[in-house]
Amino acid sequence: MTNRNSKTHGHADSNILRPKSKTWKRKNKAAAKTRSESRQSALKEALAKGNS
């Protein structure tokens, strides 16, 4: 364990690095949305490939 004070395991989103704010929440929400959408589209493509 390198940093004993970091409670975010392997992720650099501690409050020291980036304080929680509404803009961050909005940004993260949007990023999560695009991530899940791309994941779903990839899943659909894989399914279509498998069924053909």
DSSP file (Angstrom, degrees, kcal/mol; ACC not computed):
  #  RESIDUE AA STRUCTURE BP1 BP2  ACC     N-H-->O    O-->H-N    N-H-->O    O-->H-N    TCO  KAPPA ALPHA  PHI   PSI    X-CA   Y-CA   Z-CA
    1    1 A M              0   0    0      0, 0.0     3,-0.2     0, 0.0     0, 0.0   0.000 360.0 360.0 360.0 122.2    0.0    0.0    0.0
    2    2 A T        +     0   0    0      1,-0.3     2,-0.7     2,-0.0     0, 0.0   0.959 360.0  34.0 -84.4 -53.0    1.6    3.2   -1.1
    3    3 A N    >   -     0   0    0      1,-0.1     3,-0.9     3,-0.1    -1,-0.3  -0.894  62.2-168.0-110.4 110.5   -0.6    5.9    0.4
    4    4 A R  T 3  S+     0   0    0     -2,-0.7    -1,-0.1     1,-0.2    -2,-0.0   0.729  86.6  55.4 -69.7 -20.8   -2.1    5.0    3.7
    5    5 A N  T 3  S+     0   0    0      2,-0.0     2,-0.6     0, 0.0    -1,-0.2   0.642  83.2  97.0 -88.0 -13.3   -4.5    7.9    3.7
    6    6 A S    <   +     0   0    0     -3,-0.9     4,-0.1     1,-0.2    -3,-0.1  -0.652  43.8 177.6 -81.8 122.0   -6.1    7.0    0.3
    7    7 A K        +     0   0    0     -2,-0.6     2,-0.8     2,-0.1    -1,-0.2   0.447  58.2  92.2-100.3  -2.6   -9.3    5.1    0.8
    8    8 A T  S >  S-     0   0    0      3,-0.2     2,-0.9     1,-0.0     3,-0.7  -0.838  81.8-132.4 -93.0 112.3  -10.1    4.9   -2.9
    9    9 A H  T 3  S-     0   0    0     -2,-0.8     3,-0.1     1,-0.3    -2,-0.1  -0.492  76.3 -24.9 -76.6 103.8   -8.6    1.6   -3.9
   10   10 A G  T 3  S+     0   0    0     -2,-0.9     2,-0.4     1,-0.2    -1,-0.3   0.493 114.2 107.1  78.9   2.6   -6.6    2.2   -7.0
   11   11 A H    <   -     0   0    0     -3,-0.7     2,-0.8     1,-0.0    -1,-0.2  -0.926  64.7-141.4-118.3 141.1   -8.6    5.2   -8.2
   12   12 A A        +     0   0    0     -2,-0.4    -3,-0.1     1,-0.2    -1,-0.0  -0.307  68.3 109.4 -94.6  51.8   -7.4    8.8   -8.1
   13   13 A D        +     0   0    0     -2,-0.8    -1,-0.2     4,-0.1     2,-0.1  -0.228  38.1 141.8-115.9  47.9  -10.7   10.4   -7.0
   14   14 A S     >  -     0   0    0      1,-0.1     4,-2.3    -6,-0.1     3,-0.3  -0.478  65.1-111.7 -78.6 159.1   -9.8   11.4   -3.5
   15   15 A N  T  4 S+     0   0    0      1,-0.2    -1,-0.1     2,-0.2    -2,-0.0   0.749 115.6  61.1 -63.9 -22.4  -11.2   14.7   -2.2
   16   16 A I  T  4 S+     0   0    0      2,-0.1    -1,-0.2     1,-0.1    -3,-0.0   0.934 109.2  39.9 -69.3 -44.8   -7.6   16.1   -2.2
   17   17 A L  T  4 S+     0   0    0     -3,-0.3    -2,-0.2     1,-0.3    -1,-0.1   0.957 136.9   7.4 -72.7 -50.1   -7.1   15.6   -5.9
   18   18 A R  S  < S-     0   0    0     -4,-2.3    -1,-0.3     3,-0.0    -2,-0.1  -0.893  77.7-140.2-136.3 109.6  -10.6   16.7   -7.0
   19   19 A P        -     0   0    0      0, 0.0     2,-0.3     0, 0.0     5,-0.2  -0.318  33.1-100.5 -64.7 145.3  -13.0   18.1   -4.5
   20   20 A K        +     0   0    0      4,-0.1     2,-0.3     3,-0.1     3,-0.0  -0.504  57.1 155.2 -70.4 127.0  -16.6   17.0   -4.9
   21   21 A S     >  -     0   0    0     -2,-0.3     4,-2.3    -3,-0.1     5,-0.2  -0.939  56.1-104.5-145.8 167.5  -18.7   19.6   -6.7
   22   22 A K  H  > S+     0   0    0     -2,-0.3     4,-2.6     1,-0.2     5,-0.2   0.867 119.1  55.2 -64.4 -35.8  -21.8   19.7   -8.8
   23   23 A T  H  > S+     0   0    0      1,-0.2     4,-2.7     2,-0.2    -1,-0.2   0.923 108.6  48.1 -63.8 -42.1  -19.9   20.1  -12.0
   24   24 A W  H  > S+     0   0    0      2,-0.2     4,-3.1     1,-0.2     5,-0.2   0.925 111.3  50.1 -62.9 -43.9  -17.9   17.0  -11.2
   25   25 A K  H  X S+     0   0    0     -4,-2.3     4,-2.6     1,-0.2    -1,-0.2   0.924 112.2  47.6 -60.4 -43.5  -21.0   15.0  -10.4
   26   26 A R  H  X S+     0   0    0     -4,-2.6     4,-2.4     2,-0.2    -1,-0.2   0.936 113.4  48.1 -61.8 -46.0  -22.6   16.2  -13.7
   27   27 A K  H  X S+     0   0    0     -4,-2.7     4,-2.6     1,-0.2    -2,-0.2   0.925 113.1  47.4 -60.6 -46.4  -19.5   15.3  -15.6
   28   28 A N  H  X S+     0   0    0     -4,-3.1     4,-2.7     1,-0.2    -1,-0.2   0.886 110.3  52.6 -64.5 -38.8  -19.2   11.9  -14.1
   29   29 A K  H  X S+     0   0    0     -4,-2.6     4,-2.1    -5,-0.2    -1,-0.2   0.932 111.3  46.4 -61.9 -45.4  -22.9   11.2  -14.7
   30   30 A A  H  X S+     0   0    0     -4,-2.4     4,-2.4     1,-0.2    -2,-0.2   0.910 112.8  49.9 -62.9 -42.7  -22.5   12.1  -18.3
   31   31 A A  H  X S+     0   0    0     -4,-2.6     4,-2.5     1,-0.2    -2,-0.2   0.914 110.4  49.7 -63.1 -42.6  -19.3   10.0  -18.6
   32   32 A A  H  X S+     0   0    0     -4,-2.7     4,-2.7     2,-0.2    -1,-0.2   0.885 109.6  52.9 -63.5 -38.3  -21.0    7.0  -17.0
   33   33 A K  H  X S+     0   0    0     -4,-2.1     4,-2.5     2,-0.2    -2,-0.2   0.950 111.3  44.2 -62.6 -49.7  -24.0    7.3  -19.4
   34   34 A T  H  X S+     0   0    0     -4,-2.4     4,-2.6     1,-0.2     5,-0.2   0.895 113.1  53.3 -63.4 -38.5  -21.8    7.3  -22.5
   35   35 A R  H  X S+     0   0    0     -4,-2.5     4,-2.2    -5,-0.2    -2,-0.2   0.946 111.2  44.4 -60.2 -49.0  -19.8    4.4  -21.0
   36   36 A S  H  X S+     0   0    0     -4,-2.7     4,-2.5     1,-0.2    -1,-0.2   0.884 112.7  52.7 -66.6 -36.8  -22.9    2.3  -20.4
   37   37 A E  H  X S+     0   0    0     -4,-2.5     4,-2.5     2,-0.2    -1,-0.2   0.934 110.5  46.4 -63.2 -45.3  -24.3    3.2  -23.8
   38   38 A S  H  X S+     0   0    0     -4,-2.6     4,-2.3     1,-0.2    -1,-0.2   0.888 112.0  52.2 -64.8 -37.2  -21.2    2.1  -25.6
   39   39 A R  H  X S+     0   0    0     -4,-2.2     4,-2.3    -5,-0.2    -1,-0.2   0.923 110.6  47.6 -63.7 -43.2  -21.1   -1.1  -23.6
   40   40 A Q  H  X S+     0   0    0     -4,-2.5     4,-2.5     2,-0.2    -2,-0.2   0.910 111.7  49.2 -65.4 -41.8  -24.7   -1.9  -24.5
   41   41 A S  H  X S+     0   0    0     -4,-2.5     4,-2.4     1,-0.2    -1,-0.2   0.899 110.9  50.8 -64.7 -38.8  -24.1   -1.2  -28.2
   42   42 A A  H  X S+     0   0    0     -4,-2.3     4,-2.4     2,-0.2    -1,-0.2   0.909 109.8  50.9 -63.2 -41.4  -21.0   -3.4  -28.1
   43   43 A L  H  X S+     0   0    0     -4,-2.3     4,-2.6     2,-0.2    -2,-0.2   0.928 109.7  49.7 -60.4 -46.0  -23.0   -6.2  -26.5
   44   44 A K  H  X S+     0   0    0     -4,-2.5     4,-2.7     1,-0.2    -2,-0.2   0.911 110.8  49.8 -61.3 -42.8  -25.7   -5.9  -29.2
   45   45 A E  H  X S+     0   0    0     -4,-2.4     4,-2.5     1,-0.2    -1,-0.2   0.920 111.1  49.4 -61.6 -43.3  -23.1   -6.1  -31.9
   46   46 A A  H  X S+     0   0    0     -4,-2.4     4,-2.4     1,-0.2    -2,-0.2   0.907 111.6  48.9 -63.2 -41.5  -21.5   -9.2  -30.3
   47   47 A L  H  X S+     0   0    0     -4,-2.6     4,-2.3     2,-0.2    -1,-0.2   0.924 110.6  50.4 -63.5 -44.3  -24.9  -10.8  -30.0
   48   48 A A  H  X S+     0   0    0     -4,-2.7     4,-1.7     1,-0.2    -2,-0.2   0.908 111.3  48.9 -61.3 -41.7  -25.7  -10.1  -33.6
   49   49 A K  H  < S+     0   0    0     -4,-2.5    -1,-0.2     1,-0.2    -2,-0.2   0.920 112.1  48.8 -62.6 -43.3  -22.4  -11.6  -34.7
   50   50 A G  H  < S+     0   0    0     -4,-2.4    -2,-0.2     1,-0.2    -1,-0.2   0.852 111.8  48.3 -66.3 -35.0  -23.0  -14.7  -32.6
   51   51 A N  H  <        0   0    0     -4,-2.3    -1,-0.2     1,-0.2    -2,-0.2   0.797 360.0 360.0 -78.6 -27.8  -26.5  -15.2  -33.9
   52   52 A S     <        0   0    0     -4,-1.7    -1,-0.2    -5,-0.2    -2,-0.1   0.503 360.0 360.0 -70.7 360.0  -25.7  -14.9  -37.6
